[in-house]
Amino acid sequence: MGWFKTLFDDNNTINEKSVIGFIAFFMMVIALGVDIVTGFAGKEFVINEFIFDGFMVIVLGSFGIGSIDKFINAKKGNKSEETPTEE
């Protein structure tokens, strides 16, 4: 429960984009596993294309944004994942 509470804290070290991306990727893997099992059972696993595409966009977007953040911060020489704010 403590980890979940720190996820919503403003001053945390958890990358929320990666957490959401991992959850969406895990859902895609579950759908693939169910599709394989139902295929072996001789039944068709019907999933709407827009649902699968939505999960795929979330995964690609969250991992892509996380990678770009790390690249930009490494290029600027920042050690933290958050971009510095100007005051």
Summary of the structure (lengths in Angstrom):
residues: 87
radius of gyration: 17.8
end to end distance: 34.4
largest distance: 62.3
contacts: 178
relative contact order: 0.12
helix: 68%
strand: 0%
